[in-house]
Amino acid sequence: MRFSITRLCGGMALMVSSKDNLDIDLAHASKVFSGEGEITQIDDAMMVMKWNKMEVTIYPQGKVMFHPLTDKETALKYTSELLNKLILKSD
């Protein structure tokens, strides 16, 4: 997958966006990640969870925001890890 990265929240957060529109089913995502972190919000627009000592927000378009996180390589690694779990679990 190819991604772009944006710094947010005064540089304390990173948003990694898939260059492809992934159309993620957030209800499915909440089931996949329910054992990995506390899901704190889920609606049609986003799913927010506590994961790996961060707040992680997943959007249906394939965007993933990490707060706090400032390292781009780590953000790319985590995004690939999370999205691969969703893709593999949905097959």
PyMOL Python script that loads the backbone (N, CA, C, O; Angstrom):
from pymol import cmd

cmd.read_pdbstr("""\
ATOM      1  N   MET A   1       0.840  -1.182   0.000  1.00  0.00           N
ATOM      2  CA  MET A   1       0.000   0.000   0.000  1.00  0.00           C
ATOM      3  C   MET A   1       0.882   1.242   0.000  1.00  0.00           C
ATOM      4  O   MET A   1       2.001   1.236   0.513  1.00  0.00           O
ATOM      5  N   ARG A   2       0.354   2.289  -0.580  1.00  0.00           N
ATOM      6  CA  ARG A   2       1.054   3.571  -0.590  1.00  0.00           C
ATOM      7  C   ARG A   2       0.308   4.541   0.320  1.00  0.00           C
ATOM      8  O   ARG A   2      -0.922   4.536   0.373  1.00  0.00           O
ATOM      9  N   PHE A   3       1.072   5.381   1.042  1.00  0.00           N
ATOM     10  CA  PHE A   3       0.491   6.271   2.024  1.00  0.00           C
ATOM     11  C   PHE A   3       1.076   7.678   1.910  1.00  0.00           C
ATOM     12  O   PHE A   3       2.162   7.885   1.369  1.00  0.00           O
ATOM     13  N   SER A   4       0.317   8.629   2.437  1.00  0.00           N
ATOM     14  CA  SER A   4       0.851   9.964   2.677  1.00  0.00           C
ATOM     15  C   SER A   4       0.692  10.235   4.171  1.00  0.00           C
ATOM     16  O   SER A   4      -0.182   9.668   4.825  1.00  0.00           O
ATOM     17  N   ILE A   5       1.552  11.114   4.706  1.00  0.00           N
ATOM     18  CA  ILE A   5       1.559  11.395   6.143  1.00  0.00           C
ATOM     19  C   ILE A   5       1.384  12.891   6.363  1.00  0.00           C
ATOM     20  O   ILE A   5       2.001  13.710   5.682  1.00  0.00           O
ATOM     21  N   THR A   6       0.527  13.235   7.334  1.00  0.00           N
ATOM     22  CA  THR A   6       0.284  14.621   7.702  1.00  0.00           C
ATOM     23  C   THR A   6       0.504  14.772   9.197  1.00  0.00           C
ATOM     24  O   THR A   6       0.047  13.939   9.980  1.00  0.00           O
ATOM     25  N   ARG A   7       1.209  15.840   9.605  1.00  0.00           N
ATOM     26  CA  ARG A   7       1.364  16.147  11.031  1.00  0.00           C
ATOM     27  C   ARG A   7       0.161  16.967  11.485  1.00  0.00           C
ATOM     28  O   ARG A   7      -0.284  17.871  10.777  1.00  0.00           O
ATOM     29  N   LEU A   8      -0.359  16.652  12.663  1.00  0.00           N
ATOM     30  CA  LEU A   8      -1.527  17.337  13.219  1.00  0.00           C
ATOM     31  C   LEU A   8      -1.259  17.702  14.677  1.00  0.00           C
ATOM     32  O   LEU A   8      -0.261  17.274  15.257  1.00  0.00           O
ATOM     33  N   CYS A   9      -2.140  18.480  15.253  1.00  0.00           N
ATOM     34  CA  CYS A   9      -2.122  18.794  16.685  1.00  0.00           C
ATOM     35  C   CYS A   9      -0.770  19.347  17.132  1.00  0.00           C
ATOM     36  O   CYS A   9      -0.193  18.869  18.109  1.00  0.00           O
ATOM     37  N   GLY A  10      -0.275  20.339  16.427  1.00  0.00           N
ATOM     38  CA  GLY A  10       1.001  20.944  16.793  1.00  0.00           C
ATOM     39  C   GLY A  10       2.167  19.990  16.687  1.00  0.00           C
ATOM     40  O   GLY A  10       3.168  20.152  17.385  1.00  0.00           O
ATOM     41  N   GLY A  11       2.052  18.991  15.819  1.00  0.00           N
ATOM     42  CA  GLY A  11       3.130  18.031  15.623  1.00  0.00           C
ATOM     43  C   GLY A  11       3.085  16.841  16.555  1.00  0.00           C
ATOM     44  O   GLY A  11       3.964  15.982  16.485  1.00  0.00           O
ATOM     45  N   MET A  12       2.088  16.760  17.428  1.00  0.00           N
ATOM     46  CA  MET A  12       1.993  15.657  18.392  1.00  0.00           C
ATOM     47  C   MET A  12       1.213  14.457  17.861  1.00  0.00           C
ATOM     48  O   MET A  12       1.136  13.424  18.526  1.00  0.00           O
ATOM     49  N   ALA A  13       0.640  14.586  16.673  1.00  0.00           N
ATOM     50  CA  ALA A  13      -0.126  13.494  16.082  1.00  0.00           C
ATOM     51  C   ALA A  13       0.253  13.362  14.617  1.00  0.00           C
ATOM     52  O   ALA A  13       0.660  14.327  13.971  1.00  0.00           O
ATOM     53  N   LEU A  14       0.108  12.146  14.109  1.00  0.00           N
ATOM     54  CA  LEU A  14       0.336  11.886  12.692  1.00  0.00           C
ATOM     55  C   LEU A  14      -0.890  11.210  12.106  1.00  0.00           C
ATOM     56  O   LEU A  14      -1.472  10.318  12.724  1.00  0.00           O
ATOM     57  N   MET A  15      -1.282  11.638  10.908  1.00  0.00           N
ATOM     58  CA  MET A  15      -2.344  10.970  10.175  1.00  0.00           C
ATOM     59  C   MET A  15      -1.725  10.339   8.940  1.00  0.00           C
ATOM     60  O   MET A  15      -1.077  11.012   8.139  1.00  0.00           O
ATOM     61  N   VAL A  16      -1.932   9.052   8.802  1.00  0.00           N
ATOM     62  CA  VAL A  16      -1.445   8.315   7.646  1.00  0.00           C
ATOM     63  C   VAL A  16      -2.661   8.010   6.783  1.00  0.00           C
ATOM     64  O   VAL A  16      -3.635   7.413   7.241  1.00  0.00           O
ATOM     65  N   SER A  17      -2.584   8.432   5.522  1.00  0.00           N
ATOM     66  CA  SER A  17      -3.701   8.269   4.598  1.00  0.00           C
ATOM     67  C   SER A  17      -3.315   7.324   3.477  1.00  0.00           C
ATOM     68  O   SER A  17      -2.277   7.489   2.837  1.00  0.00           O
ATOM     69  N   SER A  18      -4.159   6.335   3.245  1.00  0.00           N
ATOM     70  CA  SER A  18      -3.947   5.446   2.113  1.00  0.00           C
ATOM     71  C   SER A  18      -4.189   6.231   0.832  1.00  0.00           C
ATOM     72  O   SER A  18      -5.126   7.027   0.755  1.00  0.00           O
ATOM     73  N   LYS A  19      -3.363   6.013  -0.156  1.00  0.00           N
ATOM     74  CA  LYS A  19      -3.574   6.684  -1.446  1.00  0.00           C
ATOM     75  C   LYS A  19      -4.749   6.058  -2.196  1.00  0.00           C
ATOM     76  O   LYS A  19      -5.239   6.626  -3.172  1.00  0.00           O
ATOM     77  N   ASP A  20      -5.197   4.895  -1.742  1.00  0.00           N
ATOM     78  CA  ASP A  20      -6.377   4.234  -2.298  1.00  0.00           C
ATOM     79  C   ASP A  20      -7.524   4.364  -1.315  1.00  0.00           C
ATOM     80  O   ASP A  20      -7.311   4.286  -0.105  1.00  0.00           O
ATOM     81  N   ASN A  21      -8.738   4.561  -1.812  1.00  0.00           N
ATOM     82  CA  ASN A  21      -9.911   4.594  -0.948  1.00  0.00           C
ATOM     83  C   ASN A  21     -10.241   3.164  -0.554  1.00  0.00           C
ATOM     84  O   ASN A  21     -10.614   2.358  -1.407  1.00  0.00           O
ATOM     85  N   LEU A  22     -10.109   2.838   0.730  1.00  0.00           N
ATOM     86  CA  LEU A  22     -10.261   1.463   1.184  1.00  0.00           C
ATOM     87  C   LEU A  22     -11.680   1.079   1.573  1.00  0.00           C
ATOM     88  O   LEU A  22     -11.995  -0.111   1.597  1.00  0.00           O
ATOM     89  N   ASP A  23     -12.542   2.029   1.874  1.00  0.00           N
ATOM     90  CA  ASP A  23     -13.926   1.753   2.274  1.00  0.00           C
ATOM     91  C   ASP A  23     -13.983   0.748   3.437  1.00  0.00           C
ATOM     92  O   ASP A  23     -14.548  -0.338   3.306  1.00  0.00           O
ATOM     93  N   ILE A  24     -13.401   1.123   4.551  1.00  0.00           N
ATOM     94  CA  ILE A  24     -13.325   0.257   5.733  1.00  0.00           C
ATOM     95  C   ILE A  24     -14.671   0.218   6.447  1.00  0.00           C
ATOM     96  O   ILE A  24     -15.289   1.256   6.686  1.00  0.00           O
ATOM     97  N   ASP A  25     -15.111  -0.967   6.778  1.00  0.00           N
ATOM     98  CA  ASP A  25     -16.324  -1.183   7.572  1.00  0.00           C
ATOM     99  C   ASP A  25     -15.927  -1.017   9.042  1.00  0.00           C
ATOM    100  O   ASP A  25     -15.266  -1.888   9.609  1.00  0.00           O
ATOM    101  N   LEU A  26     -16.325   0.086   9.652  1.00  0.00           N
ATOM    102  CA  LEU A  26     -15.896   0.383  11.021  1.00  0.00           C
ATOM    103  C   LEU A  26     -16.501  -0.563  12.047  1.00  0.00           C
ATOM    104  O   LEU A  26     -15.867  -0.853  13.062  1.00  0.00           O
ATOM    105  N   ALA A  27     -17.699  -1.044  11.806  1.00  0.00           N
ATOM    106  CA  ALA A  27     -18.293  -2.026  12.729  1.00  0.00           C
ATOM    107  C   ALA A  27     -17.446  -3.300  12.732  1.00  0.00           C
ATOM    108  O   ALA A  27     -17.189  -3.883  13.785  1.00  0.00           O
ATOM    109  N   HIS A  28     -17.024  -3.715  11.559  1.00  0.00           N
ATOM    110  CA  HIS A  28     -16.139  -4.876  11.445  1.00  0.00           C
ATOM    111  C   HIS A  28     -14.802  -4.586  12.129  1.00  0.00           C
ATOM    112  O   HIS A  28     -14.272  -5.438  12.842  1.00  0.00           O
ATOM    113  N   ALA A  29     -14.258  -3.388  11.913  1.00  0.00           N
ATOM    114  CA  ALA A  29     -12.991  -3.002  12.521  1.00  0.00           C
ATOM    115  C   ALA A  29     -13.079  -3.064  14.047  1.00  0.00           C
ATOM    116  O   ALA A  29     -12.138  -3.508  14.706  1.00  0.00           O
ATOM    117  N   SER A  30     -14.193  -2.623  14.604  1.00  0.00           N
ATOM    118  CA  SER A  30     -14.328  -2.655  16.066  1.00  0.00           C
ATOM    119  C   SER A  30     -14.312  -4.081  16.591  1.00  0.00           C
ATOM    120  O   SER A  30     -13.806  -4.326  17.686  1.00  0.00           O
ATOM    121  N   LYS A  31     -14.851  -5.021  15.836  1.00  0.00           N
ATOM    122  CA  LYS A  31     -14.811  -6.437  16.241  1.00  0.00           C
ATOM    123  C   LYS A  31     -13.388  -6.987  16.148  1.00  0.00           C
ATOM    124  O   LYS A  31     -12.936  -7.714  17.032  1.00  0.00           O
ATOM    125  N   VAL A  32     -12.689  -6.632  15.072  1.00  0.00           N
ATOM    126  CA  VAL A  32     -11.321  -7.109  14.885  1.00  0.00           C
ATOM    127  C   VAL A  32     -10.412  -6.616  16.003  1.00  0.00           C
ATOM    128  O   VAL A  32      -9.571  -7.368  16.495  1.00  0.00           O
ATOM    129  N   PHE A  33     -10.575  -5.355  16.409  1.00  0.00           N
ATOM    130  CA  PHE A  33      -9.666  -4.763  17.384  1.00  0.00           C
ATOM    131  C   PHE A  33     -10.187  -4.776  18.816  1.00  0.00           C
ATOM    132  O   PHE A  33      -9.521  -4.254  19.709  1.00  0.00           O
ATOM    133  N   SER A  34     -11.346  -5.353  19.055  1.00  0.00           N
ATOM    134  CA  SER A  34     -11.922  -5.321  20.401  1.00  0.00           C
ATOM    135  C   SER A  34     -11.022  -5.992  21.440  1.00  0.00           C
ATOM    136  O   SER A  34     -11.038  -5.589  22.603  1.00  0.00           O
ATOM    137  N   GLY A  35     -10.259  -6.979  21.064  1.00  0.00           N
ATOM    138  CA  GLY A  35      -9.368  -7.655  21.998  1.00  0.00           C
ATOM    139  C   GLY A  35      -8.002  -7.002  22.123  1.00  0.00           C
ATOM    140  O   GLY A  35      -7.193  -7.418  22.953  1.00  0.00           O
ATOM    141  N   GLU A  36      -7.732  -5.986  21.311  1.00  0.00           N
ATOM    142  CA  GLU A  36      -6.407  -5.357  21.306  1.00  0.00           C
ATOM    143  C   GLU A  36      -6.368  -4.018  22.012  1.00  0.00           C
ATOM    144  O   GLU A  36      -5.302  -3.554  22.415  1.00  0.00           O
ATOM    145  N   GLY A  37      -7.513  -3.402  22.163  1.00  0.00           N
ATOM    146  CA  GLY A  37      -7.565  -2.102  22.806  1.00  0.00           C
ATOM    147  C   GLY A  37      -8.993  -1.735  23.130  1.00  0.00           C
ATOM    148  O   GLY A  37      -9.934  -2.367  22.649  1.00  0.00           O
ATOM    149  N   GLU A  38      -9.150  -0.720  23.941  1.00  0.00           N
ATOM    150  CA  GLU A  38     -10.475  -0.259  24.335  1.00  0.00           C
ATOM    151  C   GLU A  38     -11.050   0.635  23.227  1.00  0.00           C
ATOM    152  O   GLU A  38     -10.462   1.659  22.881  1.00  0.00           O
ATOM    153  N   ILE A  39     -12.192   0.242  22.683  1.00  0.00           N
ATOM    154  CA  ILE A  39     -12.880   1.057  21.684  1.00  0.00           C
ATOM    155  C   ILE A  39     -13.637   2.135  22.452  1.00  0.00           C
ATOM    156  O   ILE A  39     -14.523   1.822  23.246  1.00  0.00           O
ATOM    157  N   THR A  40     -13.296   3.403  22.222  1.00  0.00           N
ATOM    158  CA  THR A  40     -13.909   4.493  22.978  1.00  0.00           C
ATOM    159  C   THR A  40     -14.996   5.229  22.191  1.00  0.00           C
ATOM    160  O   THR A  40     -15.824   5.924  22.778  1.00  0.00           O
ATOM    161  N   GLN A  41     -14.995   5.077  20.869  1.00  0.00           N
ATOM    162  CA  GLN A  41     -16.028   5.716  20.043  1.00  0.00           C
ATOM    163  C   GLN A  41     -16.125   4.964  18.728  1.00  0.00           C
ATOM    164  O   GLN A  41     -15.122   4.540  18.154  1.00  0.00           O
ATOM    165  N   ILE A  42     -17.352   4.810  18.270  1.00  0.00           N
ATOM    166  CA  ILE A  42     -17.572   4.251  16.939  1.00  0.00           C
ATOM    167  C   ILE A  42     -18.853   4.835  16.382  1.00  0.00           C
ATOM    168  O   ILE A  42     -19.887   4.851  17.050  1.00  0.00           O
ATOM    169  N   ASP A  43     -18.774   5.317  15.151  1.00  0.00           N
ATOM    170  CA  ASP A  43     -19.943   5.808  14.434  1.00  0.00           C
ATOM    171  C   ASP A  43     -19.655   5.660  12.946  1.00  0.00           C
ATOM    172  O   ASP A  43     -18.699   4.981  12.572  1.00  0.00           O
ATOM    173  N   ASP A  44     -20.452   6.273  12.103  1.00  0.00           N
ATOM    174  CA  ASP A  44     -20.249   6.142  10.659  1.00  0.00           C
ATOM    175  C   ASP A  44     -18.988   6.839  10.170  1.00  0.00           C
ATOM    176  O   ASP A  44     -18.472   6.502   9.105  1.00  0.00           O
ATOM    177  N   ALA A  45     -18.487   7.802  10.929  1.00  0.00           N
ATOM    178  CA  ALA A  45     -17.358   8.618  10.484  1.00  0.00           C
ATOM    179  C   ALA A  45     -15.996   8.132  10.974  1.00  0.00           C
ATOM    180  O   ALA A  45     -14.984   8.366  10.313  1.00  0.00           O
ATOM    181  N   MET A  46     -15.960   7.451  12.137  1.00  0.00           N
ATOM    182  CA  MET A  46     -14.664   7.059  12.704  1.00  0.00           C
ATOM    183  C   MET A  46     -14.821   6.021  13.796  1.00  0.00           C
ATOM    184  O   MET A  46     -15.893   5.843  14.374  1.00  0.00           O
ATOM    185  N   MET A  47     -13.707   5.338  14.059  1.00  0.00           N
ATOM    186  CA  MET A  47     -13.599   4.453  15.210  1.00  0.00           C
ATOM    187  C   MET A  47     -12.364   4.912  15.984  1.00  0.00           C
ATOM    188  O   MET A  47     -11.284   5.059  15.412  1.00  0.00           O
ATOM    189  N   VAL A  48     -12.531   5.134  17.283  1.00  0.00           N
ATOM    190  CA  VAL A  48     -11.424   5.587  18.136  1.00  0.00           C
ATOM    191  C   VAL A  48     -11.159   4.496  19.169  1.00  0.00           C
ATOM    192  O   VAL A  48     -12.081   3.964  19.789  1.00  0.00           O
ATOM    193  N   MET A  49      -9.878   4.176  19.336  1.00  0.00           N
ATOM    194  CA  MET A  49      -9.520   3.169  20.333  1.00  0.00           C
ATOM    195  C   MET A  49      -8.222   3.559  21.023  1.00  0.00           C
ATOM    196  O   MET A  49      -7.405   4.309  20.488  1.00  0.00           O
ATOM    197  N   LYS A  50      -8.061   3.029  22.220  1.00  0.00           N
ATOM    198  CA  LYS A  50      -6.801   3.123  22.951  1.00  0.00           C
ATOM    199  C   LYS A  50      -5.997   1.898  22.525  1.00  0.00           C
ATOM    200  O   LYS A  50      -6.439   0.763  22.703  1.00  0.00           O
ATOM    201  N   TRP A  51      -4.827   2.134  21.967  1.00  0.00           N
ATOM    202  CA  TRP A  51      -4.010   1.042  21.443  1.00  0.00           C
ATOM    203  C   TRP A  51      -2.542   1.415  21.576  1.00  0.00           C
ATOM    204  O   TRP A  51      -2.140   2.504  21.164  1.00  0.00           O
ATOM    205  N   ASN A  52      -1.753   0.545  22.136  1.00  0.00           N
ATOM    206  CA  ASN A  52      -0.311   0.735  22.208  1.00  0.00           C
ATOM    207  C   ASN A  52       0.059   2.083  22.852  1.00  0.00           C
ATOM    208  O   ASN A  52       0.964   2.779  22.389  1.00  0.00           O
ATOM    209  N   LYS A  53      -0.654   2.430  23.917  1.00  0.00           N
ATOM    210  CA  LYS A  53      -0.443   3.669  24.690  1.00  0.00           C
ATOM    211  C   LYS A  53      -0.741   4.934  23.890  1.00  0.00           C
ATOM    212  O   LYS A  53      -0.204   6.002  24.187  1.00  0.00           O
ATOM    213  N   MET A  54      -1.601   4.812  22.872  1.00  0.00           N
ATOM    214  CA  MET A  54      -1.991   5.963  22.049  1.00  0.00           C
ATOM    215  C   MET A  54      -3.491   5.933  21.822  1.00  0.00           C
ATOM    216  O   MET A  54      -4.161   4.923  22.037  1.00  0.00           O
ATOM    217  N   GLU A  55      -3.991   7.073  21.382  1.00  0.00           N
ATOM    218  CA  GLU A  55      -5.347   7.123  20.857  1.00  0.00           C
ATOM    219  C   GLU A  55      -5.218   6.969  19.343  1.00  0.00           C
ATOM    220  O   GLU A  55      -4.512   7.733  18.686  1.00  0.00           O
ATOM    221  N   VAL A  56      -5.908   5.976  18.806  1.00  0.00           N
ATOM    222  CA  VAL A  56      -5.847   5.685  17.376  1.00  0.00           C
ATOM    223  C   VAL A  56      -7.244   5.871  16.795  1.00  0.00           C
ATOM    224  O   VAL A  56      -8.216   5.305  17.295  1.00  0.00           O
ATOM    225  N   THR A  57      -7.331   6.664  15.743  1.00  0.00           N
ATOM    226  CA  THR A  57      -8.600   6.899  15.065  1.00  0.00           C
ATOM    227  C   THR A  57      -8.500   6.331  13.663  1.00  0.00           C
ATOM    228  O   THR A  57      -7.582   6.658  12.911  1.00  0.00           O
ATOM    229  N   ILE A  58      -9.452   5.476  13.317  1.00  0.00           N
ATOM    230  CA  ILE A  58      -9.506   4.873  11.982  1.00  0.00           C
ATOM    231  C   ILE A  58     -10.723   5.421  11.267  1.00  0.00           C
ATOM    232  O   ILE A  58     -11.822   5.445  11.820  1.00  0.00           O
ATOM    233  N   TYR A  59     -10.523   5.860  10.040  1.00  0.00           N
ATOM    234  CA  TYR A  59     -11.588   6.441   9.216  1.00  0.00           C
ATOM    235  C   TYR A  59     -11.918   5.484   8.068  1.00  0.00           C
ATOM    236  O   TYR A  59     -11.048   4.736   7.623  1.00  0.00           O
ATOM    237  N   PRO A  60     -13.152   5.499   7.588  1.00  0.00           N
ATOM    238  CA  PRO A  60     -13.558   4.568   6.532  1.00  0.00           C
ATOM    239  C   PRO A  60     -12.720   4.657   5.254  1.00  0.00           C
ATOM    240  O   PRO A  60     -12.585   3.660   4.544  1.00  0.00           O
ATOM    241  N   GLN A  61     -12.163   5.811   4.950  1.00  0.00           N
ATOM    242  CA  GLN A  61     -11.404   6.000   3.714  1.00  0.00           C
ATOM    243  C   GLN A  61     -10.014   5.371   3.764  1.00  0.00           C
ATOM    244  O   GLN A  61      -9.303   5.359   2.759  1.00  0.00           O
ATOM    245  N   GLY A  62      -9.625   4.852   4.924  1.00  0.00           N
ATOM    246  CA  GLY A  62      -8.293   4.265   5.059  1.00  0.00           C
ATOM    247  C   GLY A  62      -7.299   5.190   5.714  1.00  0.00           C
ATOM    248  O   GLY A  62      -6.091   4.977   5.609  1.00  0.00           O
ATOM    249  N   LYS A  63      -7.784   6.215   6.388  1.00  0.00           N
ATOM    250  CA  LYS A  63      -6.909   7.111   7.142  1.00  0.00           C
ATOM    251  C   LYS A  63      -6.804   6.598   8.568  1.00  0.00           C
ATOM    252  O   LYS A  63      -7.771   6.085   9.130  1.00  0.00           O
ATOM    253  N   VAL A  64      -5.604   6.745   9.154  1.00  0.00           N
ATOM    254  CA  VAL A  64      -5.389   6.335  10.536  1.00  0.00           C
ATOM    255  C   VAL A  64      -4.604   7.450  11.221  1.00  0.00           C
ATOM    256  O   VAL A  64      -3.543   7.858  10.750  1.00  0.00           O
ATOM    257  N   MET A  65      -5.145   7.937  12.344  1.00  0.00           N
ATOM    258  CA  MET A  65      -4.477   8.989  13.100  1.00  0.00           C
ATOM    259  C   MET A  65      -3.978   8.430  14.432  1.00  0.00           C
ATOM    260  O   MET A  65      -4.695   7.704  15.122  1.00  0.00           O
ATOM    261  N   PHE A  66      -2.741   8.778  14.780  1.00  0.00           N
ATOM    262  CA  PHE A  66      -2.106   8.333  16.017  1.00  0.00           C
ATOM    263  C   PHE A  66      -1.774   9.553  16.866  1.00  0.00           C
ATOM    264  O   PHE A  66      -1.163  10.510  16.391  1.00  0.00           O
ATOM    265  N   HIS A  67      -2.190   9.501  18.143  1.00  0.00           N
ATOM    266  CA  HIS A  67      -1.882  10.594  19.067  1.00  0.00           C
ATOM    267  C   HIS A  67      -1.561  10.006  20.430  1.00  0.00           C
ATOM    268  O   HIS A  67      -2.363   9.218  20.932  1.00  0.00           O
ATOM    269  N   PRO A  68      -0.481  10.324  21.038  1.00  0.00           N
ATOM    270  CA  PRO A  68       0.637  11.089  20.516  1.00  0.00           C
ATOM    271  C   PRO A  68       1.596  10.178  19.763  1.00  0.00           C
ATOM    272  O   PRO A  68       1.874   9.058  20.191  1.00  0.00           O
ATOM    273  N   LEU A  69       2.089  10.664  18.658  1.00  0.00           N
ATOM    274  CA  LEU A  69       3.123   9.968  17.893  1.00  0.00           C
ATOM    275  C   LEU A  69       3.765  10.985  16.952  1.00  0.00           C
ATOM    276  O   LEU A  69       3.068  11.736  16.270  1.00  0.00           O
ATOM    277  N   THR A  70       5.083  11.001  16.922  1.00  0.00           N
ATOM    278  CA  THR A  70       5.785  11.970  16.069  1.00  0.00           C
ATOM    279  C   THR A  70       6.717  11.310  15.057  1.00  0.00           C
ATOM    280  O   THR A  70       7.233  11.988  14.169  1.00  0.00           O
ATOM    281  N   ASP A  71       6.941  10.013  15.170  1.00  0.00           N
ATOM    282  CA  ASP A  71       7.861   9.314  14.281  1.00  0.00           C
ATOM    283  C   ASP A  71       7.124   8.762  13.060  1.00  0.00           C
ATOM    284  O   ASP A  71       6.253   7.902  13.189  1.00  0.00           O
ATOM    285  N   LYS A  72       7.478   9.258  11.884  1.00  0.00           N
ATOM    286  CA  LYS A  72       6.777   8.868  10.653  1.00  0.00           C
ATOM    287  C   LYS A  72       6.945   7.385  10.321  1.00  0.00           C
ATOM    288  O   LYS A  72       5.991   6.742   9.883  1.00  0.00           O
ATOM    289  N   GLU A  73       8.115   6.850  10.520  1.00  0.00           N
ATOM    290  CA  GLU A  73       8.348   5.433  10.204  1.00  0.00           C
ATOM    291  C   GLU A  73       7.488   4.526  11.093  1.00  0.00           C
ATOM    292  O   GLU A  73       6.939   3.526  10.630  1.00  0.00           O
ATOM    293  N   THR A  74       7.384   4.886  12.357  1.00  0.00           N
ATOM    294  CA  THR A  74       6.544   4.113  13.268  1.00  0.00           C
ATOM    295  C   THR A  74       5.076   4.219  12.856  1.00  0.00           C
ATOM    296  O   THR A  74       4.344   3.230  12.903  1.00  0.00           O
ATOM    297  N   ALA A  75       4.650   5.406  12.455  1.00  0.00           N
ATOM    298  CA  ALA A  75       3.264   5.592  12.009  1.00  0.00           C
ATOM    299  C   ALA A  75       2.968   4.728  10.785  1.00  0.00           C
ATOM    300  O   ALA A  75       1.901   4.120  10.700  1.00  0.00           O
ATOM    301  N   LEU A  76       3.893   4.671   9.850  1.00  0.00           N
ATOM    302  CA  LEU A  76       3.705   3.823   8.658  1.00  0.00           C
ATOM    303  C   LEU A  76       3.641   2.347   9.040  1.00  0.00           C
ATOM    304  O   LEU A  76       2.808   1.600   8.526  1.00  0.00           O
ATOM    305  N   LYS A  77       4.524   1.935   9.941  1.00  0.00           N
ATOM    306  CA  LYS A  77       4.547   0.537  10.404  1.00  0.00           C
ATOM    307  C   LYS A  77       3.222   0.178  11.076  1.00  0.00           C
ATOM    308  O   LYS A  77       2.620  -0.849  10.760  1.00  0.00           O
ATOM    309  N   TYR A  78       2.772   1.018  11.997  1.00  0.00           N
ATOM    310  CA  TYR A  78       1.525   0.748  12.706  1.00  0.00           C
ATOM    311  C   TYR A  78       0.326   0.754  11.764  1.00  0.00           C
ATOM    312  O   TYR A  78      -0.569  -0.080  11.896  1.00  0.00           O
ATOM    313  N   THR A  79       0.300   1.676  10.825  1.00  0.00           N
ATOM    314  CA  THR A  79      -0.815   1.733   9.878  1.00  0.00           C
ATOM    315  C   THR A  79      -0.877   0.459   9.052  1.00  0.00           C
ATOM    316  O   THR A  79      -1.949  -0.122   8.881  1.00  0.00           O
ATOM    317  N   SER A  80       0.258   0.026   8.543  1.00  0.00           N
ATOM    318  CA  SER A  80       0.289  -1.217   7.773  1.00  0.00           C
ATOM    319  C   SER A  80      -0.181  -2.390   8.616  1.00  0.00           C
ATOM    320  O   SER A  80      -0.950  -3.230   8.149  1.00  0.00           O
ATOM    321  N   GLU A  81       0.279  -2.445   9.849  1.00  0.00           N
ATOM    322  CA  GLU A  81      -0.118  -3.529  10.756  1.00  0.00           C
ATOM    323  C   GLU A  81      -1.636  -3.536  10.970  1.00  0.00           C
ATOM    324  O   GLU A  81      -2.277  -4.580  10.853  1.00  0.00           O
ATOM    325  N   LEU A  82      -2.201  -2.380  11.281  1.00  0.00           N
ATOM    326  CA  LEU A  82      -3.635  -2.299  11.551  1.00  0.00           C
ATOM    327  C   LEU A  82      -4.471  -2.593  10.303  1.00  0.00           C
ATOM    328  O   LEU A  82      -5.412  -3.384  10.355  1.00  0.00           O
ATOM    329  N   LEU A  83      -4.130  -1.964   9.200  1.00  0.00           N
ATOM    330  CA  LEU A  83      -4.921  -2.161   7.977  1.00  0.00           C
ATOM    331  C   LEU A  83      -4.795  -3.574   7.440  1.00  0.00           C
ATOM    332  O   LEU A  83      -5.762  -4.116   6.905  1.00  0.00           O
ATOM    333  N   ASN A  84      -3.629  -4.180   7.569  1.00  0.00           N
ATOM    334  CA  ASN A  84      -3.475  -5.575   7.141  1.00  0.00           C
ATOM    335  C   ASN A  84      -4.353  -6.511   7.949  1.00  0.00           C
ATOM    336  O   ASN A  84      -4.886  -7.479   7.406  1.00  0.00           O
ATOM    337  N   LYS A  85      -4.512  -6.242   9.229  1.00  0.00           N
ATOM    338  CA  LYS A  85      -5.417  -7.060  10.050  1.00  0.00           C
ATOM    339  C   LYS A  85      -6.843  -6.934   9.550  1.00  0.00           C
ATOM    340  O   LYS A  85      -7.580  -7.920   9.531  1.00  0.00           O
ATOM    341  N   LEU A  86      -7.241  -5.743   9.148  1.00  0.00           N
ATOM    342  CA  LEU A  86      -8.600  -5.548   8.643  1.00  0.00           C
ATOM    343  C   LEU A  86      -8.789  -6.238   7.310  1.00  0.00           C
ATOM    344  O   LEU A  86      -9.820  -6.871   7.078  1.00  0.00           O
ATOM    345  N   ILE A  87      -7.822  -6.126   6.445  1.00  0.00           N
ATOM    346  CA  ILE A  87      -7.921  -6.735   5.118  1.00  0.00           C
ATOM    347  C   ILE A  87      -7.910  -8.257   5.229  1.00  0.00           C
ATOM    348  O   ILE A  87      -8.703  -8.935   4.575  1.00  0.00           O
ATOM    349  N   LEU A  88      -7.008  -8.797   6.059  1.00  0.00           N
ATOM    350  CA  LEU A  88      -6.915 -10.247   6.212  1.00  0.00           C
ATOM    351  C   LEU A  88      -8.152 -10.814   6.895  1.00  0.00           C
ATOM    352  O   LEU A  88      -8.612 -11.896   6.530  1.00  0.00           O
ATOM    353  N   LYS A  89      -8.699 -10.105   7.878  1.00  0.00           N
ATOM    354  CA  LYS A  89      -9.861 -10.593   8.612  1.00  0.00           C
ATOM    355  C   LYS A  89     -11.139 -10.526   7.770  1.00  0.00           C
ATOM    356  O   LYS A  89     -12.096 -11.249   8.045  1.00  0.00           O
ATOM    357  N   SER A  90     -11.160  -9.669   6.750  1.00  0.00           N
ATOM    358  CA  SER A  90     -12.390  -9.511   5.975  1.00  0.00           C
ATOM    359  C   SER A  90     -12.476 -10.510   4.829  1.00  0.00           C
ATOM    360  O   SER A  90     -13.541 -10.664   4.232  1.00  0.00           O
ATOM    361  N   ASP A  91     -11.373 -11.197   4.507  1.00  0.00           N
ATOM    362  CA  ASP A  91     -11.385 -12.174   3.416  1.00  0.00           C
ATOM    363  C   ASP A  91     -12.042 -13.468   3.845  1.00  0.00           C
ATOM    364  O   ASP A  91     -12.140 -14.404   3.052  1.00  0.00           O
TER     365      ASP A  91
END
""", "prot")
cmd.dss("prot")
cmd.show_as("cartoon", "prot")
cmd.util.cbc("prot")
cmd.orient("prot")
